[in-house]
Amino acid sequence: LDADALRVYCTGKLAHYKIPRYVHVVDEFPMTVTGKVRKIEMREASLDLIGRG
């Protein structure tokens, strides 16, 4: 799975404005001790990658 393959897959199935502008593929998500996904860390990392924030 890569970003271009995801966009090609979405092209025929979603409206053009719903296709993700930014895609970052990761091996694993940051997790808490209880096994929940840490959305705050994901949000901060994505803002650093995009260059905003």
N, C-alpha and C positions, 0 to 999 in steps of 0.2 A: 504494500500500500504506500502510495506517495501522493503528494499534493495534486499533481497533474492528473493522475488516474482518478482521484476523487472528483475533480472538477469535470472531467469527461463523463464520468458516470452520472453526475448530477445534471448535466446539460439537457438530456432528453427527458428527465423526470421531474425537474423543478423549474419554476419560473426563474428567469434570469436574475432577478433581484434577490432571490433566496439562496443562490449559489454562494458559498463562503468566499469572502475576499481573501482572507488569510487562513492558511492551514499549516499546522505544525504537528508532525507525527512524533509521538514519544513512545518509548518502550514501556514505561510504567508511570502511574500517577503518584504524586506525593500523597501519602496516607497518614492519618492520625493513628494513635495507639489503638483505638477501637476499630480501625479498619475503614473509616470513612475517608472520602476523597477531600483533600484540603483545597477548596476552591479559591481561597485567598492567595495561596502560593501560586496556583495556576494563573490567576489573574495578574499578579505582579510579574511573573515570568513572561507572560504574553505581552504585557506593556513594554517590558524591556526589549523583547525581540522586535516589536513593531517600531520602537523608538519614541513612543509617547510616554510621558509620565516621568 
